[in-house]
Amino acid sequence: MRSPRRLTTLVEAESVFNDGTGIVLFAIAVDFVTRPVGPLEIVLEFVSIVAFSAALGAVAGFAASRVLPSVGDHLIEISLSVVLAYGTYLAADALHGSGVIATAVAGIVLGTYGRRYGLSERTEEALDTVWEFVAFLATAFVFLVVGFAIAAGSLAGVAGPTAWAIVAALVGRAVIVYGMLGSWRLARRAWLARSGAASGSATVGRATRSTVKRAAGWATAKGPTGAARDEGAIPFDWLHVVFWSGLRGAVSTALALSLPIDFPNRTALQGITFGVVLFTLMVQATTADFAVGRWGGKAAPRSKASRRGRTSGARKTVRAIDPPASGGSASEAESGPTT
C-alpha cells in the first residue's frame, strides 16, 4: 500500500507481539475455566511467561549474533537463522514459555545487535530476501487453512453473539491504541517541554543531554517554524491506521480449534471466533488501503520512467560532488541519496 516503512514496521511488530501475548492469555484463560485461579496468580503467571520467553529469545539472538559473522558462508548463515527461529520457538514451548515472543525477541536482537556486530552486506541481503519469501508463503498457507476451517453453518446460529464480539474487539483495541499510545505521546510531549525549559536556563551539559535523548529515541529537531519537533513520536494520524489494522486470522482460528473437546460452549465459541475473523478480513482488510491513504501518509506512485530519471540524476549529482577518485568507492558514489 506504499505506506511509510516505519508505519509498516510498527503495524507488523504489533501484530507479532499481539499474537505472542494473545497465546499466553489464551492458555491462562483455558486454565482459569478448568480450575480455580486467583487474579494475582493470573498476573504473576502472565508476567513470568512473558519475561522468561523474552529473556530466552534475547540469549538465543545474542548467541546467533556472535556466531553468524564468523561463518563466512551465506548459505550456512541462512541455515543457522532457520535453526535460531524454530529452535528458539521449540525450546520456549518445551519450557512452557511463549514460542512466538521468544522467536520475535531473538529476531529483534539478531536484526539490531547482529547487524552492528558484523553481519556482512551479502548476509543481510540474503537473510532479508529468504525470510521475506518464507513469510509470504507462510501467510498464504495459513489463510488458506483459515478458509478451510471456517464453515458457514457454524456462523448462522451465533450471529448475535458474534456482533457483540466484534464490537467488544473494536472497543478494546480503541482503548489500547488511543489510550496507551495516546497517553505515551502526551507523556513524551510533556517530558520534552520540561526538558526544553530546563535547557533554556542552562547551557552546561546540553550536548550530553542531546546525546542521551538520541540514544533513548527521544530526539528532537527544529520544525519549519523553529519550534521543537519530536522526531521519535508516533504521528497521531497513524493511530487510526494501527487501530484499523487489528486483523484476526490464523492464530485466532488455531486457538479456537485447539479448545478441549469437553470445553463449555466449544462450538459456539469457535463460531464466534470465525465470525470475528471473517469480519476483520472482509471489512477491515479490504478498507485498509483507504485508511493508509487517508492517515498513513501513503506515497504517490511514480512511473518507471520517472524513477529511472530521478535515479540517474541523483547518481550524476553524487558523482559530481564526490567522485570515486576522491576516496569514496564506486558503489558509494552510485548509491544515490537515501532517506
Secondary structure, 3 states (H helix, E strand, C coil): CCCCHHHHHHHHHHHHHHHHHHHHHHHHHHHHHHCCCCHHHHHHHHHHHHHHHHHHHHHHHHHHHHHHHHCCCHHHHHHHHHHHHHHHHHHHHHCCCCHHHHHHHHHHHHHHHHHHHCCCHHHHHHHHHHHHHHHHHHHHHHHHHHHHHCCCHHHHCCHHHHHHHHHHHHHHHHHHHHHHHHHHHHHHHHHHHHHHHHHHHCCCCHHHHHHHHHHHCCCEEECCCCCEEECCCCCHHHHHHHHHCCCCCHHHHHHHHCCCCCCCCHHHHHHHHHHHHHHHHHHHHHHHHHHHHHHCCCCCCCCHHHHHHHHHHHHHHHHHHCCHHHCCCHHHHCCCCCC
